[in-house]
Amino acid sequence: MSARRDMILSPEDFDVIAKLAYRESGLQLVREKSSMIQSRLRHRVNALGLDDFHHYTKLVCSEAGRPEVRHMISALTTNVSHFFREEHHFRILEEKIVPGLNKKMKSGERVRIWSAGCSNGQEGYSIAMTLLKSIPDLHSFDVKILGTDIDPKVVAFARQAKYPERLITGVPQDLLNLYFEESTESGDRVFTAGDSLRKLLSFNELNLLAKWPMKHEFDVIFCRNVVIYFDLETQNALWPRFRQALSRDGYMFLGHSERINDHQHVGFITDGPTTYRPSAKN
Ligand SMILES: C[S@@+](CC[C@H](N)C(=O)[O-])C[C@H]1O[C@@H](n2cnc3c(N)ncnc32)[C@H](O)[C@@H]1O
């Protein structure tokens, strides 16, 4: 069947899809973005061989359409990321946090870092490079970086860790030489994270709105450029959960346009640009 580019997502179908996306993932889809949503979902309608968006809407609202909801959410998420994005956080990590983590791991304790909403893995691998730069014998200790995302496609990509040239920007040449292997695929340069990075990371699918299965506290949580897609109610429900997941002397980073609403109330103090720590009394 040939791809149909003339299909229109009606305002009624948009509303149904927006409600479903909100319920399933917290994503807030606004009417002004309707044409973007339409183009993101068009390939799903075509892939399923459906006639129009109305049939698609009916499918995702039905029991038989449950598996498609995952694809729908995957198509609706914005996965833009890059290595060492918002570089100031990596400076804080290196200068303020790593010395304490170093001490902790060398005294035999575990160190855990979470990239929540990790997209294609650039954030997690940037964290790993920052740690390795300062602690070359990092692999001798109990250190793990977890990357999670609702979108199974990016989780699979992050696990594969194979970045085309356009996605590797941001990695300084010396780190690229040290931690990535370069190859050529169909004439294009490709950079694959080497074992020293990969050993430190694991990636899993996780919807932040669902139950979090992790048992241990995190020393550092990066949740950057994720809650910006959520409304205030969804954000407010997440902050106490992040506080709970963070160790008493931990750090949490948000994206540049994100804030913890009423942070003192949920047990955080600010400690740098979009940088939070648990307050002492909590
Ligand atoms: C713009 S990317 C941010 C990537 C990275 N943290 C950064 O700052 O570059 C946002 C990511 O959040 C994920 N996301 C959106 N809703 C989510 C949810 N409910 N649970 C988990 N991840 C979610 C998306 O799939 C997407 O990969």
The ligand as an ORCA input file, in Angstrom:
! r2SCAN-3c Opt
* xyz 0 1
  C      14.203     15.361     24.907
  S      14.599     13.766     25.490
  C      15.783     14.151     26.748
  C      17.010     13.275     26.672
  C      18.111     13.651     27.677
  N      17.657     13.512     29.033
  C      18.638     15.031     27.405
  O      18.420     15.949     28.192
  O      19.275     15.213     26.362
  C      13.153     13.336     26.435
  C      13.026     11.839     26.669
  O      12.025     11.619     27.668
  C      11.353     10.430     27.347
  N      10.044     10.379     28.034
  C       8.924     11.078     27.749
  N       7.909     10.698     28.562
  C       8.417      9.757     29.386
  C       7.863      8.971     30.454
  N       6.579      9.083     30.830
  N       8.669      8.085     31.075
  C       9.967      7.946     30.695
  N      10.541      8.643     29.686
  C       9.782      9.546     29.048
  C      11.245     10.483     25.824
  O      11.020      9.214     25.262
  C      12.579     11.101     25.429
  O      13.523     10.132     25.049
*
